Amino acid sequence: MSIIVYWLQEPGLPSMQSFESSQLMDALKFCEDRRKEGKRHVSLSSELPESVGRAGVSTVHAKLLPDGTPYDWTKTHRGAGPDGSGG
């Protein structure tokens, strides 16, 4: 049970459906169907074991992750216009 879809069946009555990690497209379709039925607060939560990166890594020192893996992604230029004005 790596993916869970939650929704309100009716006010005050929460519901859920679980899916395996290989069933992401099925889970997304299930969400879409609940929304088309008029259900409220439809949301999807996942804990996919094959997701990118280790959970909990929040530090980078000298362009290295805590386990020594190189990390050179930067946010330089993202969100700024060609002249660097920021938009």
N, C-alpha and C positions, 0 to 999 in steps of 0.2 A: 504494500500500500504506500506508494510514493507520491501519488497525486490524489488530492481530495477536493471535490467541488462542494461548496456550502451554499445554501439558499434558504429563504424563508418560504415555507410551503403556504403558510398564511400567517397573519400577524401573531407573533409570540410562539410560533411552531417551527423551530429550526430543523433543517434536514441536511443530509450529506450523502455523497456517493463516492466510493473510493475506486481508484484505477491504478494499475501497475505503471511503472515508468515508461514502458514501451507503448502505452496507450494514450499518449499526449493528445494526438489528433481526436481520438474518441472523447476525451475529457473536454476538449475545446468545443466540439460539436454538442456535447451534453450541456455545456454552459449556454451556448447559443440557443438551444432548444428551450431551456428553462426561461431564458429572457423573452423569447418569442411567446411563451405561455403566459407572460406577465408576472413571473415570479420576481420578488424583490431581493436585493442584496446578494446577488449571485456572485460568487468569488471562487477562485481557484488557488489552492495552496500546494506547493510541491517541495519535496526534499529528495531531489534526484541524485543518486549516488554517482552518476557519471557526469555531473555538472562541471563546468570549467573552474579550476582552481580549488584550493582547500578552503573550507569554511573557516572563518575566524581570522584570516590573514588580514591584518589592518596596518601593518608597518612595512616600510621599505627604507632601508638604510644603505647608502652608497650604491644605489641601483640594484640591490639584492633583496630578495624575500628572506624571511627568517630561516628557511631551509638552505639558503645559498643560491637558489635559482635566480638567474639574471632577470631584471625587470626594468625595461627601458621605455615603457609607454609614458607619454607626457600629454598634457592638455594644452601645450603650446599651440597657438593659432586657432584652437577650437572656440567658436563663438565670437571670434574677432573678424572683422572684415579684412580685405586685402591690405588696407592701409594700417591695420592694427588698432583701429579706433574702438573696436568692440561692437560694431554694428552699424 
